[in-house]
Amino acid sequence: MSRNSKLISENLREEIAKELGVYDQVKKDGGSWANVPSKTCGNIVTKAIEIANRSVEK
């Protein structure tokens, strides 16, 4: 796990991964994100930022 892994909560990361259809792969790999493509990880971060922006706007 990277040193910045705490920036996004594990629950939020899992929720977004489910939306993007990659959570089953992570679960199958024992919770390892090593086989998730970097583009998908970037999409997870983008989605998390969108969620954070919406919560700030409220």
ZICOR-V42837 format. One record per pair of residues at least 12 apart in sequence whose ideal C-beta (glycine too) atoms are under 8 Angstrom apart, sorted by sequence separation. I is the first residue (numbers start at 1). J is the second residue. D is the distance in Angstrom with one decimal. If there is no record, write none. Layout:
I;J;D
I;J;D
This chain:
14;26;7.8
22;36;5.4
22;40;5.5
17;36;7.7
20;40;6.2
20;43;5.9
20;44;6.7
17;44;6.3
20;47;7.5
16;44;4.9
19;47;7.2
13;44;6.2
16;47;4.8
1;33;7.8
16;48;6.3
13;48;7.5
16;51;8.0
8;44;7.4
12;48;6.0
8;45;7.2
12;51;7.2
8;48;5.0
